[in-house]
């Protein structure tokens, strides 16, 4: 029934789809996952209609459907937060400089180079990634979890250390060139396997906002990599995360209130704010709002940063996206032309941000957004 309602919605039959969503949102015997997604769909429609209070309520009700399965994910999220805090406390310029020293005997990577596109989820990472993916000399790995789920865990297992000294910084500091080379080679094989195509002589762009917190590890394993950080008004990021229908996991469990979403944003972007002052590798920040206002200019800027010539085909990103699989939950949005309706969306929900303004102020200032 949920799939049927989504198909009907794509056919433009909003009233019919809403009728089914209403049945699923409030029906007895409906699974929590289906009930939650139906409520999110209703919230999306109410947002488009300008009924912002009801839209916020629908998304809040969607989260209530998940209450029975949150405990284990919250426990995992708490562990991640502790690791982040520890890493931020001990990360310093001397350590990062040692990692970035001329690859320390590491074997050259295949292809033309490697870059990582990070940033908080819902910051326009998918849009920017799909634009760049239209370049024939670029190979984009779209939210493939190889580094987080394989490369770094395998490196941690290979590094010899005592059970009491298994911090991220310790693992990265003890890794030998041989261990790093092994994981670098395996990483490329696994990316090619996941994408079902060879990288060849193309430039590899790894787009994954969930890796922002692991960016120090990226600097260690791939010291020659370039870094692109996608930015967006933090308030728009937070309302978008809060209202996005996502399966519950250790990341999305942080988005169950505006307060917890803001705290997750702060934790994630603290890593980038500190790292951007320390890394010697080339880095570039691209704001979502600038892409919306000047698509060609920002596309040229990003391609120049990667060392690639201009190719006008990147401007046809929305049509190209229709012919391939996009891993992001916002896959449908990138098949449409650029639109500006998501810029400043947070203003429709301004009253919900009163409790988190002081927390967000440093990021508004650091990334150049008006208060």
C-alpha positions as CSV (number, residue, x, y, z in Angstrom):
1,X,0.0,0.0,0.0
2,X,2.9,2.4,0.8
3,X,4.5,1.7,-2.6
4,X,1.2,2.1,-4.3
5,X,0.6,5.4,-2.7
6,X,4.1,6.6,-3.8
7,X,3.4,5.6,-7.4
8,X,0.1,7.4,-7.4
9,X,1.8,10.4,-5.9
10,X,4.3,10.5,-8.8
11,X,1.4,10.3,-11.2
12,X,0.2,13.6,-9.7
13,X,-2.8,12.2,-7.9
14,X,-2.1,13.9,-4.6
15,X,-5.6,13.4,-3.0
16,X,-5.6,9.6,-3.7
17,X,-2.1,9.1,-2.4
18,X,-2.9,11.2,0.7
19,X,-6.0,9.0,1.4
20,X,-3.7,5.9,1.5
21,X,-1.0,7.7,3.6
22,X,-3.7,8.7,6.1
23,X,-4.9,5.1,6.4
24,X,-1.3,3.9,6.9
25,X,-0.4,6.7,9.3
26,X,-3.2,5.9,11.8
27,X,-4.2,2.3,11.0
28,X,-4.1,-0.5,13.4
29,X,-1.6,-3.3,12.7
30,X,0.6,-1.2,10.5
31,X,4.3,-1.7,11.0
32,X,6.2,1.1,12.7
33,X,8.4,1.7,9.6
34,X,5.4,2.0,7.3
35,X,3.5,4.1,9.7
36,X,6.4,6.5,10.1
37,X,7.1,6.8,6.4
38,X,3.4,7.6,5.7
39,X,3.5,10.3,8.3
40,X,6.6,11.8,6.8
41,X,4.8,11.8,3.4
42,X,1.9,13.7,4.9
43,X,4.3,16.1,6.5
44,X,6.0,16.8,3.2
45,X,2.7,17.6,1.5
46,X,1.6,19.8,4.4
47,X,4.9,21.7,4.1
48,X,4.3,22.3,0.4
49,X,0.8,23.6,1.3
50,X,2.3,26.1,3.8
51,X,0.7,24.3,6.8
52,X,4.0,24.4,8.7
53,X,2.7,23.7,12.2
54,X,0.9,20.5,11.0
55,X,3.9,19.5,8.9
56,X,6.2,19.7,11.9
57,X,3.6,17.8,14.0
58,X,3.4,15.0,11.3
59,X,7.1,14.6,11.3
60,X,7.2,14.5,15.1
61,X,4.5,11.8,15.0
62,X,6.5,9.9,12.5
63,X,9.4,9.7,14.9
64,X,7.1,8.5,17.7
65,X,6.4,5.3,15.6
66,X,10.0,4.3,16.1
67,X,10.2,4.6,19.9
68,X,10.4,0.9,20.4
69,X,13.6,0.5,18.5
70,X,15.7,3.6,19.5
71,X,17.6,2.4,22.6
72,X,20.3,0.3,20.8
73,X,20.9,3.0,18.2
74,X,21.1,5.7,20.8
75,X,23.7,3.7,22.6
76,X,25.8,3.3,19.4
77,X,25.4,7.1,18.8
78,X,26.7,7.8,22.3
79,X,29.8,5.8,21.6
80,X,30.4,7.7,18.4
81,X,30.1,11.0,20.2
82,X,32.7,9.9,22.8
83,X,35.1,9.0,20.0
84,X,34.5,12.4,18.3
85,X,35.2,14.3,21.5
86,X,38.4,12.4,22.2
87,X,39.6,12.9,18.7
88,X,39.0,16.6,18.7
89,X,40.8,16.9,22.1
90,X,44.0,15.2,20.9
91,X,44.2,16.2,17.2
92,X,46.8,18.8,16.6
93,X,48.8,20.5,13.8
94,X,52.0,18.4,14.5
95,X,50.1,15.1,14.1
96,X,48.3,16.2,10.9
97,X,51.6,17.5,9.4
98,X,53.3,14.2,10.1
99,X,50.5,12.3,8.3
100,X,50.5,14.7,5.4
101,X,54.3,14.4,4.8
102,X,55.2,13.3,1.3
103,X,53.3,10.1,1.2
104,X,56.0,8.4,3.4
105,X,56.8,5.6,0.9
106,X,53.2,4.9,0.1
107,X,52.6,3.4,-3.4
108,X,51.0,5.8,-5.9
109,X,47.2,5.5,-6.2
110,X,45.7,4.5,-9.6
111,X,44.0,7.0,-11.9
112,X,44.4,10.7,-11.9
113,X,43.9,11.4,-8.2
114,X,41.5,11.2,-5.4
115,X,39.2,13.6,-3.5
116,X,36.7,13.3,-0.8
117,X,33.4,15.2,-0.7
118,X,32.2,15.6,2.9
119,X,29.9,17.9,4.9
120,X,26.9,17.3,7.1
121,X,24.0,15.2,5.6
122,X,21.4,17.4,3.8
123,X,24.1,20.1,3.0
124,X,23.8,19.7,-0.8
125,X,26.4,16.9,-1.1
126,X,24.2,14.9,-3.5
127,X,23.5,17.9,-5.7
128,X,27.2,18.8,-6.0
129,X,28.2,15.2,-6.5
130,X,25.8,14.6,-9.3
131,X,26.8,17.8,-11.0
132,X,30.5,16.8,-11.0
133,X,29.7,13.3,-12.0
134,X,28.7,14.5,-15.4
135,X,32.4,15.0,-16.2
136,X,33.9,12.2,-18.3
137,X,37.2,12.3,-16.5
138,X,35.6,11.9,-13.1
139,X,34.5,8.7,-11.3
140,X,32.1,9.4,-8.5
141,X,31.6,6.9,-5.7
142,X,28.2,7.9,-4.4
143,X,27.8,7.1,-0.6
144,X,29.6,3.8,-0.9
145,X,30.4,2.9,2.7
146,X,33.7,1.2,1.9
147,X,36.0,3.4,4.0
148,X,33.8,3.4,7.2
149,X,32.8,-0.2,7.1
150,X,35.9,-1.9,5.6
151,X,39.0,0.2,5.2
152,X,39.2,1.8,8.6
153,X,38.0,-1.3,10.6
154,X,40.5,-3.5,8.7
155,X,43.3,-1.0,9.4
156,X,42.3,-0.9,13.1
157,X,42.4,-4.7,13.2
158,X,45.9,-4.8,11.6
159,X,47.4,-2.3,13.9
160,X,48.9,-3.8,17.0
161,X,48.0,-2.0,20.2
162,X,46.8,-2.8,23.7
163,X,43.1,-3.1,24.3
164,X,43.2,0.0,26.5
165,X,44.8,2.0,23.7
166,X,42.4,1.7,20.8
167,X,41.5,5.3,20.1
168,X,41.2,6.5,16.5
169,X,44.3,8.7,16.9
170,X,46.4,5.8,18.3
171,X,45.3,3.4,15.5
172,X,46.2,6.0,12.8
173,X,49.5,6.9,14.5
174,X,50.7,3.3,14.8
175,X,49.8,2.3,11.2
176,X,52.8,1.3,9.1
177,X,53.3,2.2,5.4
178,X,52.8,-1.5,4.6
179,X,49.4,-1.6,6.4
180,X,48.3,1.6,4.8
181,X,49.3,0.4,1.3
182,X,47.3,-2.8,1.8
183,X,44.1,-0.9,2.8
184,X,44.6,1.7,0.0
185,X,44.8,-1.0,-2.6
186,X,41.8,-2.9,-1.1
187,X,39.8,0.3,-1.0
188,X,40.1,0.8,-4.7
189,X,39.2,-2.8,-5.5
190,X,36.1,-2.6,-3.2
191,X,34.9,0.7,-4.7
192,X,35.2,-0.7,-8.2
193,X,33.3,-3.8,-7.1
194,X,30.5,-1.7,-5.5
195,X,30.2,0.5,-8.5
196,X,30.6,-2.4,-10.9
197,X,33.0,-0.5,-13.2
198,X,36.7,0.2,-13.4
199,X,38.1,3.6,-12.4
200,X,40.8,3.5,-15.0
201,X,42.5,6.8,-15.6
202,X,39.7,8.9,-14.1
203,X,39.8,11.1,-11.0
204,X,38.1,9.4,-8.1
205,X,35.6,11.5,-6.1
206,X,34.2,9.9,-2.9
207,X,31.0,11.6,-1.9
208,X,29.8,10.7,1.6
209,X,28.7,13.2,4.2
210,X,28.8,10.5,6.9
211,X,32.6,10.5,6.6
212,X,33.1,14.0,7.9
213,X,33.8,12.7,11.4
214,X,36.3,10.3,10.0
215,X,38.1,12.9,7.8
216,X,41.3,12.7,10.0
217,X,41.5,9.0,9.1
218,X,41.1,9.9,5.5
219,X,44.0,12.3,5.8
220,X,46.1,9.5,7.2
221,X,45.2,6.8,4.7
222,X,45.2,9.1,1.7
223,X,47.5,12.0,2.5
224,X,47.5,13.1,-1.2
225,X,43.7,13.4,-1.3
226,X,41.9,16.7,-1.9
227,X,38.9,17.6,0.3
228,X,35.7,19.3,-0.7
229,X,33.3,20.3,2.1
230,X,29.7,21.0,1.1
231,X,28.1,23.7,3.2
232,X,24.6,25.0,3.7
233,X,22.9,27.3,6.2
234,X,23.0,25.2,9.4
235,X,19.3,26.0,10.1
236,X,18.2,24.6,6.7
237,X,20.4,21.5,7.3
238,X,18.8,20.9,10.7
239,X,15.1,21.3,9.6
240,X,15.8,19.1,6.5
241,X,17.4,16.4,8.6
242,X,14.5,16.5,11.1
243,X,11.8,16.3,8.4
244,X,13.5,13.7,6.1
245,X,12.2,10.2,6.1
246,X,15.2,8.1,7.0
247,X,15.6,4.5,8.3
248,X,16.6,4.5,12.0
249,X,20.3,4.0,12.4
250,X,23.1,5.4,14.7
251,X,23.2,8.6,12.5
252,X,19.5,9.3,12.0
253,X,18.6,8.5,15.6
254,X,20.2,11.9,16.4
255,X,17.5,13.7,14.3
256,X,14.6,13.0,16.7
257,X,14.3,16.6,17.9
258,X,15.6,20.0,16.7
259,X,17.8,20.1,19.8
260,X,19.4,16.7,19.2
261,X,19.8,17.4,15.5
262,X,21.5,20.7,16.2
263,X,23.8,19.0,18.7
264,X,24.7,16.3,16.0
265,X,25.4,19.0,13.5
266,X,27.7,20.8,15.9
267,X,29.6,17.6,16.7
268,X,30.0,16.7,13.1
269,X,31.1,20.1,11.8
270,X,33.4,20.7,14.8
271,X,35.7,18.1,13.2
272,X,35.8,20.0,9.9
273,X,36.3,23.4,11.6
274,X,39.3,22.1,13.4
275,X,40.7,20.0,10.6
276,X,40.5,22.8,8.0
277,X,42.9,24.8,10.1
278,X,45.4,21.9,10.4
279,X,45.4,20.1,7.1
280,X,48.0,20.9,4.4
281,X,46.1,19.0,1.7
282,X,44.1,21.2,-0.7
283,X,40.6,21.9,0.5
284,X,37.5,23.7,-0.9
285,X,34.2,24.7,0.6
286,X,31.2,24.9,-1.6
287,X,27.9,26.5,-0.3
288,X,24.6,25.1,-1.5
289,X,23.2,28.5,-1.8
290,X,26.0,29.5,-4.2
291,X,25.4,26.5,-6.3
292,X,21.7,27.3,-6.6
293,X,22.4,30.9,-7.5
294,X,25.4,30.3,-9.9
295,X,25.4,26.7,-11.0
296,X,28.0,27.1,-13.8
297,X,30.3,29.3,-11.8
298,X,30.4,26.9,-8.9
299,X,30.8,23.9,-11.2
300,X,33.7,25.5,-12.9
301,X,35.3,26.4,-9.5
302,X,35.0,22.8,-8.2
303,X,36.3,21.2,-11.4
304,X,39.3,23.6,-11.5
305,X,40.0,22.7,-7.9
306,X,40.1,19.0,-9.0
307,X,42.4,19.9,-11.9
308,X,39.8,19.0,-14.5
309,X,39.0,21.0,-17.6
310,X,35.5,22.6,-18.0
311,X,32.9,20.4,-19.6
312,X,29.4,21.9,-20.2
313,X,27.8,18.4,-19.9
314,X,27.9,18.8,-16.1
315,X,25.1,21.3,-16.3
316,X,22.9,18.5,-17.6
317,X,23.2,16.7,-14.3
318,X,19.4,16.2,-13.7
319,X,18.9,14.4,-16.9
320,X,22.0,12.3,-16.5
321,X,20.8,11.3,-13.0
322,X,17.6,9.8,-14.4
323,X,19.7,7.1,-16.2
324,X,21.6,5.8,-13.2
325,X,21.2,4.6,-9.6
326,X,21.7,7.4,-7.0
327,X,22.4,6.0,-3.5
328,X,21.3,9.1,-1.5
329,X,17.8,9.2,-0.1
330,X,17.4,12.5,-2.1
331,X,17.8,10.6,-5.4
332,X,14.5,12.0,-6.7
333,X,15.4,15.6,-6.1
334,X,18.6,15.5,-8.2
335,X,16.6,14.4,-11.3
336,X,15.0,17.9,-11.3
337,X,16.5,21.2,-12.5
338,X,18.0,23.5,-9.9
339,X,15.4,25.0,-7.6
340,X,15.6,27.6,-4.8
341,X,12.6,26.7,-2.7
342,X,14.9,24.9,-0.1
343,X,16.9,28.1,0.5
344,X,15.8,29.7,3.8
345,X,13.2,27.0,4.4
346,X,14.1,27.1,8.1
347,X,12.3,30.5,8.4
348,X,8.9,28.6,8.2
349,X,9.9,26.9,11.4
350,X,11.7,29.7,13.1
351,X,10.0,29.3,16.5
352,X,11.5,25.9,16.9
353,X,15.1,27.2,16.7
354,X,14.9,29.5,19.7
355,X,16.5,27.0,22.0
356,X,19.4,26.2,19.7
357,X,20.4,29.6,18.4
358,X,23.4,30.0,20.8
359,X,24.6,26.6,19.8
360,X,24.4,27.3,16.1
361,X,25.8,30.9,16.1
362,X,29.5,29.9,15.8
363,X,28.8,27.9,12.6
364,X,26.6,30.6,11.1
365,X,29.6,33.0,11.6
366,X,32.3,30.5,10.5
367,X,30.5,29.7,7.2
368,X,29.3,33.2,6.4
369,X,25.6,33.0,7.0
370,X,23.5,35.9,8.2
371,X,22.1,35.6,11.8
